[in-house]
Amino acid sequence: MKKSNKISNLEDIFEPRPEGFTEPISILKNGKKKEDKPEKPKRRKSIYPKMSKKDEIKKNKEIMDEKRLEKDAFIEEFNSEIIKCEGCFERFNLGEHKIVMSCSGCNGFFHCHIAGACVGPNCSVEFNGKKESLKYCMGCVNPYLKINIQDNGQCLCKGCEDMSDIPNYYKEV
């Protein structure tokens, strides 16, 4: 048989306490009463803090807006760049879209005095099934060749002019 201790509550033994009397809080127990149950510590789901989907979407939208504004500012600054045409020495903003090409011979920018794209094999490349050629200004080609003075968008540069496999009708004077 099990013995049970007969313990009686001290409040029942002593005289009743006056109204409004509160039991002093012990400083040794961090201000907690005996009846208070200790809370279980909250377990973290991960090491990194987890954001709600709405907060994540809002943050991503803010980042995208910042990047778009930075990109727009860069494009605006880039388009305001002033470049001089080497043919007529007139100055243009890149945003005006008047500069047509960059010469492969002298590396100048042009909107006029354009000879065209070279028809020689050294200046041509096949790219995605399309033939792409280097472009030249009138100063970088032989002005006496018939192909260079025609306004057909084709020319023969000085480097390709000396090659032996160029057809003779390109070399007509």
C-alpha positions in Angstrom: 0.0 0.0 0.0 1.0 3.4 -0.8 1.3 6.0 1.9 0.0 9.4 1.1 1.3 12.5 2.9 -1.3 14.6 4.5 -0.2 18.1 3.7 -2.6 20.9 4.3 -2.6 24.3 2.7 -1.0 26.9 4.8 -3.6 29.5 3.9 -6.3 27.4 5.6 -4.3 27.1 8.8 -3.4 30.8 9.3 -5.9 33.6 9.5 -7.2 35.0 6.3 -5.3 37.8 4.6 -6.8 41.3 4.2 -8.4 42.3 0.9 -6.0 43.8 -1.7 -3.1 41.9 -0.3 -0.8 40.5 -3.0 1.8 38.0 -2.5 5.3 39.5 -2.9 7.1 38.4 -6.1 10.4 36.6 -5.5 13.4 38.2 -7.1 15.1 34.8 -7.2 12.6 33.4 -9.7 12.7 36.2 -12.3 9.4 37.6 -11.2 7.4 34.4 -11.9 4.9 33.0 -9.5 4.9 29.3 -8.6 1.6 28.7 -10.4 2.9 30.1 -13.7 3.9 27.4 -16.2 7.1 28.1 -18.0 6.6 28.7 -21.7 8.2 26.3 -24.1 10.9 27.9 -26.1 9.8 28.5 -29.7 11.7 26.3 -32.1 13.2 28.0 -35.2 12.2 26.5 -38.5 15.5 27.5 -40.1 18.6 29.4 -39.5 17.6 32.2 -41.9 14.6 34.3 -41.2 11.7 33.3 -43.5 9.8 36.1 -45.2 6.1 35.9 -46.1 5.2 35.7 -49.8 3.7 39.2 -49.8 6.8 40.7 -48.3 9.0 38.8 -50.7 6.9 40.0 -53.7 7.0 43.6 -52.5 10.8 43.4 -51.9 11.4 41.9 -55.4 9.2 44.6 -57.0 11.2 47.4 -55.2 14.4 45.8 -56.4 13.1 45.5 -60.0 12.0 49.2 -59.9 15.4 50.3 -58.7 17.2 48.4 -61.4 14.8 49.8 -64.1 15.5 53.3 -62.9 19.2 52.7 -62.9 19.0 51.3 -66.4 16.9 54.2 -67.7 19.3 56.7 -66.2 22.2 54.9 -67.9 20.5 54.8 -71.3 19.6 58.5 -71.0 23.2 59.3 -70.2 24.5 57.1 -73.0 22.1 58.6 -75.6 23.2 62.1 -74.7 26.8 61.2 -75.7 27.9 63.5 -78.6 29.8 61.9 -81.5 31.4 63.7 -84.4 30.8 62.5 -88.0 34.3 62.1 -89.6 32.9 62.9 -93.0 31.3 66.4 -92.5 32.6 67.0 -88.9 29.0 67.7 -87.7 28.2 66.6 -84.1 25.3 64.3 -83.2 23.7 62.8 -80.1 23.5 59.1 -80.2 19.8 59.4 -79.3 19.2 61.1 -82.7 20.2 57.9 -84.5 21.9 59.8 -87.3 25.2 58.0 -87.0 24.9 55.1 -89.4 28.2 53.2 -89.2 31.7 52.8 -87.9 34.4 52.5 -90.5 36.6 49.4 -90.2 39.6 51.1 -91.8 39.9 54.4 -89.8 37.5 53.5 -86.9 35.6 56.8 -87.4 31.9 57.3 -87.1 29.9 58.4 -90.2 26.5 59.5 -91.3 27.8 60.6 -94.7 30.7 59.8 -97.0 29.9 56.0 -96.7 31.4 53.7 -99.4 29.5 50.6 -98.3 30.1 47.0 -97.2 33.1 45.3 -98.6 32.5 42.4 -101.1 35.9 40.9 -100.5 36.3 37.5 -98.8 38.6 38.8 -96.0 36.0 41.3 -94.8 32.9 38.9 -95.0 31.6 36.4 -92.4 28.7 34.0 -92.6 26.6 34.6 -89.5 23.3 32.7 -88.9 23.0 32.0 -92.6 23.4 35.7 -93.5 26.5 37.3 -95.0 27.9 40.1 -92.9 30.6 42.4 -94.2 32.8 45.2 -92.7 31.8 48.7 -93.8 34.1 51.4 -95.0 34.1 55.2 -95.6 35.1 56.9 -98.8 38.6 57.7 -97.5 39.5 54.1 -96.8 38.7 52.7 -100.3 40.2 53.4 -103.7 38.1 56.2 -105.2 38.9 55.2 -108.8 37.2 51.8 -108.7 33.7 51.8 -110.2 32.2 49.7 -107.4 33.3 52.3 -104.8 31.7 55.3 -106.4 28.3 53.6 -107.2 25.6 54.2 -104.6 24.7 50.5 -104.2 26.0 49.9 -100.7 28.9 47.8 -101.9 32.6 48.6 -102.0 36.0 47.0 -102.2 38.5 47.9 -99.5 42.2 48.4 -100.2 43.1 45.2 -98.5 40.8 43.1 -100.6 41.6 45.0 -103.8 45.1 43.3 -104.0 43.8 39.8 -103.7 43.9 37.5 -106.8 40.5 35.7 -106.3 38.5 39.0 -106.6 36.4 39.0 -109.9 37.7 41.6 -112.4 34.3 43.4 -112.7 34.9 44.6 -109.1 38.3 46.1 -110.1 36.9 48.1 -113.1 38.1 51.7 -113.1 
